[in-house]
Amino acid sequence: MKKKLIVLMLLLQLLALNSLSLRQSSSKPNAKITVMGLVYCDVCSNNSFSKHNYFMPGVEVRIICRFNAASSRTREMITFSANRTTNELGLYKLDITSLEGVACAAEADKGSLMASCQASLIGSSSDSCNVPGYKTTTDQVVFKSKRSNLCVYGFTALNFRPFKKNLDLCGKQ
């Protein structure tokens, strides 16, 4: 249920950002790729989202993506690496606006874009919640739109924890 809530939050933010384009694809498609995720403070240090947790603004996250673009003539690897800071809702986002000649939303057996992405925590913006919990992820949900050649990679949430767990709030577990 909690993972569904986080995925739903990602989808709502994606829709709010109005990223889906309805332009027709040309003979040489330009892929538009978005990589995004959330960071929260895991107040009870149990790697699950509860009513005591909160999303963290100002957290630094490192994103590394490797894309293998295959065509009939060549095989290329494209690597992107960037640091991003979470916004007021705890969301970090990397937009790769144009990869010429790559069809990210095509089927895998047709020479499509194959991706390997990772997000890692760099630093917390909070003195009270700064111990890395779930600090690196490669787990992702992929949303694809063939019409606009858009691929959105949504990572599972990363988290920090307080140095000491609040037993009054969380119990002794």
C-alpha atoms as an extended CHARMM CRD file, in Angstrom:
* protein
*
       173  EXT
         1         1  MET       CA              0.0000000000        0.0000000000        0.0000000000  PROA      1               0.0000000000
         2         2  LYS       CA              2.7970000000        2.3990000000        0.9070000000  PROA      2               0.0000000000
         3         3  LYS       CA              4.6990000000        1.7350000000       -2.3340000000  PROA      3               0.0000000000
         4         4  LYS       CA              1.4650000000        2.3810000000       -4.2380000000  PROA      4               0.0000000000
         5         5  LEU       CA              1.1240000000        5.7250000000       -2.4490000000  PROA      5               0.0000000000
         6         6  ILE       CA              4.6500000000        6.7350000000       -3.4380000000  PROA      6               0.0000000000
         7         7  VAL       CA              4.1210000000        5.6420000000       -7.0690000000  PROA      7               0.0000000000
         8         8  LEU       CA              0.8040000000        7.5440000000       -7.0870000000  PROA      8               0.0000000000
         9         9  MET       CA              2.5900000000       10.6600000000       -5.7830000000  PROA      9               0.0000000000
        10        10  LEU       CA              5.1420000000       10.3280000000       -8.6060000000  PROA      10              0.0000000000
        11        11  LEU       CA              2.3740000000       10.0240000000      -11.1850000000  PROA      11              0.0000000000
        12        12  LEU       CA              0.5160000000       13.0390000000       -9.8230000000  PROA      12              0.0000000000
        13        13  GLN       CA              3.6760000000       15.1270000000       -9.8930000000  PROA      13              0.0000000000
        14        14  LEU       CA              4.3830000000       13.9750000000      -13.4240000000  PROA      14              0.0000000000
        15        15  LEU       CA              0.9190000000       15.0430000000      -14.5340000000  PROA      15              0.0000000000
        16        16  ALA       CA              1.2680000000       18.3470000000      -12.6990000000  PROA      16              0.0000000000
        17        17  LEU       CA              4.5010000000       19.0310000000      -14.5490000000  PROA      17              0.0000000000
        18        18  ASN       CA              2.5830000000       18.6050000000      -17.8120000000  PROA      18              0.0000000000
        19        19  SER       CA              5.3720000000       16.5680000000      -19.4140000000  PROA      19              0.0000000000
        20        20  LEU       CA              3.3140000000       14.5820000000      -21.8980000000  PROA      20              0.0000000000
        21        21  SER       CA              3.5850000000       16.0370000000      -25.3850000000  PROA      21              0.0000000000
        22        22  LEU       CA              1.1750000000       15.1390000000      -28.1720000000  PROA      22              0.0000000000
        23        23  ARG       CA              3.5550000000       15.9690000000      -31.0230000000  PROA      23              0.0000000000
        24        24  GLN       CA              3.8350000000       13.4640000000      -33.8540000000  PROA      24              0.0000000000
        25        25  SER       CA              7.1290000000       11.6070000000      -34.0460000000  PROA      25              0.0000000000
        26        26  SER       CA              9.3870000000       12.2510000000      -37.0090000000  PROA      26              0.0000000000
        27        27  SER       CA             11.3980000000        9.7340000000      -39.0280000000  PROA      27              0.0000000000
        28        28  LYS       CA             14.3300000000       10.3240000000      -36.6570000000  PROA      28              0.0000000000
        29        29  PRO       CA             12.7430000000       10.3550000000      -33.2040000000  PROA      29              0.0000000000
        30        30  ASN       CA             14.1550000000       12.3960000000      -30.3660000000  PROA      30              0.0000000000
        31        31  ALA       CA             13.6390000000       10.5980000000      -27.0720000000  PROA      31              0.0000000000
        32        32  LYS       CA             12.5860000000       12.6400000000      -24.0620000000  PROA      32              0.0000000000
        33        33  ILE       CA             13.5730000000       10.9410000000      -20.8200000000  PROA      33              0.0000000000
        34        34  THR       CA             12.7060000000       11.9300000000      -17.2650000000  PROA      34              0.0000000000
        35        35  VAL       CA             14.2390000000       10.2960000000      -14.2010000000  PROA      35              0.0000000000
        36        36  MET       CA             12.5950000000       11.1120000000      -10.8870000000  PROA      36              0.0000000000
        37        37  GLY       CA             12.1440000000        9.9850000000       -7.2920000000  PROA      37              0.0000000000
        38        38  LEU       CA             11.3330000000       11.0470000000       -3.7530000000  PROA      38              0.0000000000
        39        39  VAL       CA             13.2880000000       11.3750000000       -0.5080000000  PROA      39              0.0000000000
        40        40  TYR       CA             11.6720000000       11.1990000000        2.9210000000  PROA      40              0.0000000000
        41        41  CYS       CA             12.6430000000       11.1700000000        6.5700000000  PROA      41              0.0000000000
        42        42  ASP       CA             12.0020000000        7.7020000000        8.0130000000  PROA      42              0.0000000000
        43        43  VAL       CA             11.2280000000        8.8660000000       11.5500000000  PROA      43              0.0000000000
        44        44  CYS       CA             10.7240000000        5.3190000000       12.9240000000  PROA      44              0.0000000000
        45        45  SER       CA             13.7270000000        3.8370000000       11.0310000000  PROA      45              0.0000000000
        46        46  ASN       CA             11.7760000000        0.9560000000        9.4890000000  PROA      46              0.0000000000
        47        47  ASN       CA             12.1240000000        1.6600000000        5.7190000000  PROA      47              0.0000000000
        48        48  SER       CA              8.3980000000        2.1080000000        5.2740000000  PROA      48              0.0000000000
        49        49  PHE       CA              6.3470000000        5.2510000000        4.9190000000  PROA      49              0.0000000000
        50        50  SER       CA              4.1520000000        6.0590000000        7.9290000000  PROA      50              0.0000000000
        51        51  LYS       CA              2.1340000000        9.0020000000        9.2060000000  PROA      51              0.0000000000
        52        52  HSD       CA              5.1620000000       10.2390000000       11.1730000000  PROA      52              0.0000000000
        53        53  ASN       CA              7.4070000000       10.4900000000        8.1020000000  PROA      53              0.0000000000
        54        54  TYR       CA              7.7600000000       13.5420000000        5.8860000000  PROA      54              0.0000000000
        55        55  PHE       CA              9.2100000000       14.3580000000        2.4740000000  PROA      55              0.0000000000
        56        56  MET       CA             12.5280000000       16.1900000000        2.6020000000  PROA      56              0.0000000000
        57        57  PRO       CA             13.2970000000       19.3340000000        0.5870000000  PROA      57              0.0000000000
        58        58  GLY       CA             16.8950000000       20.3390000000       -0.1400000000  PROA      58              0.0000000000
        59        59  VAL       CA             18.3930000000       16.8260000000       -0.2200000000  PROA      59              0.0000000000
        60        60  GLU       CA             21.1980000000       16.2140000000       -2.7150000000  PROA      60              0.0000000000
        61        61  VAL       CA             20.8380000000       13.1100000000       -4.9050000000  PROA      61              0.0000000000
        62        62  ARG       CA             23.2570000000       11.7070000000       -7.5000000000  PROA      62              0.0000000000
        63        63  ILE       CA             21.6880000000       10.1490000000      -10.6110000000  PROA      63              0.0000000000
        64        64  ILE       CA             23.6500000000        7.9660000000      -13.0290000000  PROA      64              0.0000000000
        65        65  CYS       CA             22.0000000000        6.4830000000      -16.1250000000  PROA      65              0.0000000000
        66        66  ARG       CA             23.4570000000        4.3560000000      -18.8860000000  PROA      66              0.0000000000
        67        67  PHE       CA             21.4540000000        3.9320000000      -22.0770000000  PROA      67              0.0000000000
        68        68  ASN       CA             22.3040000000        1.3580000000      -24.7370000000  PROA      68              0.0000000000
        69        69  ALA       CA             20.8950000000        2.5450000000      -28.0320000000  PROA      69              0.0000000000
        70        70  ALA       CA             21.0000000000       -0.1490000000      -30.6960000000  PROA      70              0.0000000000
        71        71  SER       CA             20.4160000000        0.3390000000      -34.3920000000  PROA      71              0.0000000000
        72        72  SER       CA             21.1060000000       -1.7070000000      -37.4970000000  PROA      72              0.0000000000
        73        73  ARG       CA             24.4160000000        0.0980000000      -38.1040000000  PROA      73              0.0000000000
        74        74  THR       CA             25.8700000000        0.9010000000      -34.7040000000  PROA      74              0.0000000000
        75        75  ARG       CA             25.7370000000        0.1440000000      -30.9990000000  PROA      75              0.0000000000
        76        76  GLU       CA             26.2070000000        3.1020000000      -28.6670000000  PROA      76              0.0000000000
        77        77  MET       CA             26.2680000000        3.6350000000      -24.9240000000  PROA      77              0.0000000000
        78        78  ILE       CA             25.1670000000        6.9920000000      -23.6040000000  PROA      78              0.0000000000
        79        79  THR       CA             25.8950000000        7.8550000000      -19.9620000000  PROA      79              0.0000000000
        80        80  PHE       CA             24.3720000000       10.7110000000      -17.9830000000  PROA      80              0.0000000000
        81        81  SER       CA             25.4470000000       11.6820000000      -14.5030000000  PROA      81              0.0000000000
        82        82  ALA       CA             23.9520000000       14.5710000000      -12.5710000000  PROA      82              0.0000000000
        83        83  ASN       CA             23.3530000000       15.8270000000       -9.0600000000  PROA      83              0.0000000000
        84        84  ARG       CA             19.8850000000       17.0960000000       -8.2510000000  PROA      84              0.0000000000
        85        85  THR       CA             18.3220000000       18.7160000000       -5.1830000000  PROA      85              0.0000000000
        86        86  THR       CA             14.8510000000       17.7750000000       -3.9940000000  PROA      86              0.0000000000
        87        87  ASN       CA             12.1210000000       20.4080000000       -4.2060000000  PROA      87              0.0000000000
        88        88  GLU       CA              9.7010000000       21.4060000000       -1.4250000000  PROA      88              0.0000000000
        89        89  LEU       CA              7.7990000000       18.1250000000       -1.9680000000  PROA      89              0.0000000000
        90        90  GLY       CA             10.9090000000       15.9310000000       -1.6550000000  PROA      90              0.0000000000
        91        91  LEU       CA             11.0180000000       15.2850000000       -5.4270000000  PROA      91              0.0000000000
        92        92  TYR       CA             14.2210000000       15.1830000000       -7.4800000000  PROA      92              0.0000000000
        93        93  LYS       CA             14.0550000000       15.1320000000      -11.2530000000  PROA      93              0.0000000000
        94        94  LEU       CA             16.4470000000       14.8990000000      -14.1920000000  PROA      94              0.0000000000
        95        95  ASP       CA             15.1440000000       15.7680000000      -17.6700000000  PROA      95              0.0000000000
        96        96  ILE       CA             17.0870000000       14.5020000000      -20.6610000000  PROA      96              0.0000000000
        97        97  THR       CA             15.2920000000       16.4910000000      -23.3210000000  PROA      97              0.0000000000
        98        98  SER       CA             16.6470000000       15.0780000000      -26.5440000000  PROA      98              0.0000000000
        99        99  LEU       CA             18.4510000000       11.9060000000      -27.5860000000  PROA      99              0.0000000000
       100       100  GLU       CA             18.5110000000       12.0810000000      -31.3680000000  PROA      100             0.0000000000
       101       101  GLY       CA             17.6170000000        8.9290000000      -33.2820000000  PROA      101             0.0000000000
       102       102  VAL       CA             16.5650000000        6.9790000000      -30.1810000000  PROA      102             0.0000000000
       103       103  ALA       CA             13.0910000000        5.5190000000      -29.7580000000  PROA      103             0.0000000000
       104       104  CYS       CA             12.8380000000        5.0840000000      -25.9960000000  PROA      104             0.0000000000
       105       105  ALA       CA              9.2640000000        3.7900000000      -26.0110000000  PROA      105             0.0000000000
       106       106  ALA       CA              9.7010000000        1.1540000000      -28.7250000000  PROA      106             0.0000000000
       107       107  GLU       CA              9.5260000000       -2.5480000000      -27.9190000000  PROA      107             0.0000000000
       108       108  ALA       CA             12.7790000000       -4.1240000000      -26.6870000000  PROA      108             0.0000000000
       109       109  ASP       CA             13.0010000000       -6.5910000000      -29.5720000000  PROA      109             0.0000000000
       110       110  LYS       CA             12.9690000000       -3.7150000000      -32.0790000000  PROA      110             0.0000000000
       111       111  GLY       CA             16.2840000000       -2.1970000000      -31.0060000000  PROA      111             0.0000000000
       112       112  SER       CA             14.8840000000        0.1390000000      -28.3740000000  PROA      112             0.0000000000
       113       113  LEU       CA             16.5530000000        2.0340000000      -25.6150000000  PROA      113             0.0000000000
       114       114  MET       CA             17.7480000000       -0.1680000000      -22.7780000000  PROA      114             0.0000000000
       115       115  ALA       CA             18.4850000000        1.6670000000      -19.5520000000  PROA      115             0.0000000000
       116       116  SER       CA             20.2760000000        1.1490000000      -16.2970000000  PROA      116             0.0000000000
       117       117  CYS       CA             19.7650000000        3.9610000000      -13.7940000000  PROA      117             0.0000000000
       118       118  GLN       CA             20.7610000000        4.4850000000      -10.1850000000  PROA      118             0.0000000000
       119       119  ALA       CA             19.9910000000        7.1880000000       -7.6350000000  PROA      119             0.0000000000
       120       120  SER       CA             22.0720000000        7.7030000000       -4.4770000000  PROA      120             0.0000000000
       121       121  LEU       CA             21.8320000000       10.0490000000       -1.5200000000  PROA      121             0.0000000000
       122       122  ILE       CA             24.6530000000       12.5780000000       -1.2300000000  PROA      122             0.0000000000
       123       123  GLY       CA             23.6250000000       14.7340000000        1.7190000000  PROA      123             0.0000000000
       124       124  SER       CA             20.7180000000       15.6520000000        3.9500000000  PROA      124             0.0000000000
       125       125  SER       CA             19.2950000000       19.1140000000        4.3880000000  PROA      125             0.0000000000
       126       126  SER       CA             18.2290000000       18.3720000000        7.9630000000  PROA      126             0.0000000000
       127       127  ASP       CA             20.3010000000       18.1310000000       11.1440000000  PROA      127             0.0000000000
       128       128  SER       CA             17.5660000000       16.0650000000       12.8150000000  PROA      128             0.0000000000
       129       129  CYS       CA             17.2350000000       13.5050000000        9.9900000000  PROA      129             0.0000000000
       130       130  ASN       CA             20.6230000000       12.9030000000        8.4260000000  PROA      130             0.0000000000
       131       131  VAL       CA             21.5570000000        9.2160000000        8.8160000000  PROA      131             0.0000000000
       132       132  PRO       CA             21.2220000000        7.4520000000        5.4430000000  PROA      132             0.0000000000
       133       133  GLY       CA             18.6160000000        4.6800000000        5.5000000000  PROA      133             0.0000000000
       134       134  TYR       CA             17.6730000000        3.4490000000        2.0480000000  PROA      134             0.0000000000
       135       135  LYS       CA             20.5340000000        5.3110000000        0.3400000000  PROA      135             0.0000000000
       136       136  THR       CA             20.8270000000        3.8300000000       -3.1730000000  PROA      136             0.0000000000
       137       137  THR       CA             18.2210000000        2.4710000000       -5.5430000000  PROA      137             0.0000000000
       138       138  THR       CA             18.0700000000        0.9410000000       -8.9730000000  PROA      138             0.0000000000
       139       139  ASP       CA             14.4410000000       -0.1740000000       -8.4830000000  PROA      139             0.0000000000
       140       140  GLN       CA             12.2610000000        1.7460000000      -10.8690000000  PROA      140             0.0000000000
       141       141  VAL       CA              8.8980000000        1.8650000000      -12.5460000000  PROA      141             0.0000000000
       142       142  VAL       CA              8.9480000000        2.8570000000      -16.2130000000  PROA      142             0.0000000000
       143       143  PHE       CA              6.1490000000        4.7390000000      -17.9640000000  PROA      143             0.0000000000
       144       144  LYS       CA              6.3570000000        5.0040000000      -21.7470000000  PROA      144             0.0000000000
       145       145  SER       CA              4.4680000000        7.0180000000      -24.3380000000  PROA      145             0.0000000000
       146       146  LYS       CA              5.0970000000        5.8950000000      -27.9230000000  PROA      146             0.0000000000
       147       147  ARG       CA              3.2110000000        8.8640000000      -29.3820000000  PROA      147             0.0000000000
       148       148  SER       CA              5.5380000000       11.4650000000      -27.8710000000  PROA      148             0.0000000000
       149       149  ASN       CA              8.6100000000        9.1650000000      -27.4880000000  PROA      149             0.0000000000
       150       150  LEU       CA              8.6500000000        9.9120000000      -23.7670000000  PROA      150             0.0000000000
       151       151  CYS       CA             10.0000000000        7.5920000000      -21.0670000000  PROA      151             0.0000000000
       152       152  VAL       CA              9.6720000000        8.3370000000      -17.3640000000  PROA      152             0.0000000000
       153       153  TYR       CA             11.7510000000        6.3550000000      -14.8770000000  PROA      153             0.0000000000
       154       154  GLY       CA             10.3600000000        6.6120000000      -11.3500000000  PROA      154             0.0000000000
       155       155  PHE       CA             12.6310000000        5.3240000000       -8.5840000000  PROA      155             0.0000000000
       156       156  THR       CA             11.5050000000        3.8270000000       -5.3050000000  PROA      156             0.0000000000
       157       157  ALA       CA             11.8890000000        6.3660000000       -2.4880000000  PROA      157             0.0000000000
       158       158  LEU       CA             15.1830000000        6.9970000000       -0.7260000000  PROA      158             0.0000000000
       159       159  ASN       CA             15.3050000000        7.9870000000        2.9290000000  PROA      159             0.0000000000
       160       160  PHE       CA             17.2540000000        9.4000000000        5.8240000000  PROA      160             0.0000000000
       161       161  ARG       CA             16.6830000000        8.5440000000        9.4780000000  PROA      161             0.0000000000
       162       162  PRO       CA             17.1530000000       10.4280000000       12.7260000000  PROA      162             0.0000000000
       163       163  PHE       CA             20.2540000000        9.5330000000       14.7430000000  PROA      163             0.0000000000
       164       164  LYS       CA             18.0290000000        8.3110000000       17.5650000000  PROA      164             0.0000000000
       165       165  LYS       CA             14.5540000000        6.7820000000       17.1530000000  PROA      165             0.0000000000
       166       166  ASN       CA             11.7200000000        8.4950000000       19.0530000000  PROA      166             0.0000000000
       167       167  LEU       CA             10.3120000000        5.6440000000       21.1700000000  PROA      167             0.0000000000
       168       168  ASP       CA              7.2450000000        7.6650000000       22.1870000000  PROA      168             0.0000000000
       169       169  LEU       CA              6.2840000000        8.0870000000       18.5350000000  PROA      169             0.0000000000
       170       170  CYS       CA              7.4230000000        4.7400000000       17.1360000000  PROA      170             0.0000000000
       171       171  GLY       CA              7.2760000000        2.2570000000       19.9810000000  PROA      171             0.0000000000
       172       172  LYS       CA             10.0810000000       -0.1730000000       20.8250000000  PROA      172             0.0000000000
       173       173  GLN       CA             10.0780000000       -2.1670000000       17.5860000000  PROA      173             0.0000000000
